[in-house]
Amino acid sequence: MPDLPLDILDRIRALEDQVRQLSGRSQMRPAMNQILAGSVVVGEGGTFKVNNQHGDPQFYVGGVSPPNPDGTPQRGLLAYRQDGTIAIEIANQTASAADPQCIVIRDARRQTLLAEDTLGGLAAPVFGGSGWYGYTEVPQWTTSSSSWATCMTMHWRKQSPRVHAYYLARCSDASTSGEVRLLDGAGSVIGQATLPAGTYWADSVYGPITGAHLGYQDLVWQARVTGGGGTVGVKGLNTFGIGS
């Protein structure tokens, strides 16, 4: 064997050491229960779910019911308590293409604690105001005009997309008829009711309310005479912001 310079032999030994190290590392795998960097991607309509030790779901992202209107699977999120009851849902409950997916938070009995409405804002809980009245009571604010006249005004803060408002209305005599309506702060009609001649009753109107979410505005009750020579009055009672 010819004499070789020592530096070449040293280099060969170093290369052999590097090959052994690379060979050993190729047999090593990272822990299968850790992601030290990067992302986890479940693509092409796949499902990600976490089950407890009994195989019951705890967290789920994937296809949920009902399917989309075109028949494709709806993609949603479900989070469960350890007893198997659903705590959080993100899904479209109506399967209507026009309705967005909404967030629903439930208690351990599956009763809704918090729900987003399909039009935006709150569907639950419902916020309202007190409105006790007596059956011998008559509206204090009346009008004899055939044009709309404001009888009552109430400050309101919008949290829900619709309003359900109760009222007490009275026509002054059996020959007088009229109408009442509830307007929002922009002058849009939330609801309107016709009062036959001689009306004295409590009822309600229901409808959407315009304006910015959490914005302040006034709700206005108006009345007008449509027949006869008497007066028509209206008094606002309970008013609730509601969802669907």
BELJOHU-V121056 format. One line per field, one symbol per residue. phi: phi as a letter, one per 30 degrees, with the letter a starting at -180 (. if undefined). psi: psi as a letter, one per 40 degrees, with the letter a starting at -180 (. if undefined). burial: 1 if it has 9 or more other C-alpha atoms within 8 Angstrom, else 0. Layout:
phi: ???
psi: ???
burial: ???
//
This chain:
phi: .ddceeddddddddddddddddddddccbdedcbbdaibcbcchidbcbbcddciddcbbbldbcdddedjdddcbbbbcdddjddcbbbacdcicddcddbcbccddciddcbbdddcjidcadccbbdadacdcdbedcbbcddcdbdcbbbdbcdbcdbbcbcbcbacdadccbabbacccdcidddabbccdeiebacabbbldbdjdeidcaccbcbbaccaiccbbbbbdcdbbdbcd
psi: hihiidddddddddddddddddddddeiiihefihdiaihhhifeihhihiaeeeiidhhhahiiiiideeihhhahhhiieeeihdhihiheefhdehiiihhhiaeeeihdhhhideiahdiihhaiifiiieeiihdhiieieihhhdihhiihhdieihhhiihihhdieehiaiiihiadeeihdiiihhihehgihaiihiihiiiheiiihhhhiiiheiieaihiihhbhhihib.
burial: 0000000010000000000000000000000000000000000000101011000011111111011100001111111110011111111100100010111111110101111111001111010000000000001011111000111110000111111111111111001111111111100111110010111000001110110000001111111111100111111111111110
//
